[in-house]
């Protein structure tokens, strides 16, 4: 990302960052604003890039759309994806409003002797958008499925 902006990193020393021909020192706040400007999408509630892991998670959530107790580890087990991938995708889906989350009661977790879980539920908007996204990704498959 930094190389795409024409910035050369010089390491830990006192040397400044170089941007093109001009030598300037960039502070972290400036870098964050540049990155947010470059990566900004026109719509904050729609995906800019859809990946296969995202499609797998959406397919799993659509398999039981009324279920409200999905948690990250269960999704990891069912999709066989990495935990970091699943958590990042759930974070994005929640940011877009496609899923909502709630924390498990402390008493229930204590009774089962485990940490609290964060449960996820697909929203109506999320289900509608996910179906549209999956039908666009796999149009022939959805023609074969009954309505």
Beta strands, then each sheet from edge to edge (+ up, - down):
strand 1: 7-8
strand 2: 17-19
strand 3: 22-24
strand 4: 70-71
strand 5: 99-103
strand 6: 118-122
sheet 1: 1+ 2- 3+
sheet 2: 4+ 6- 5+
end
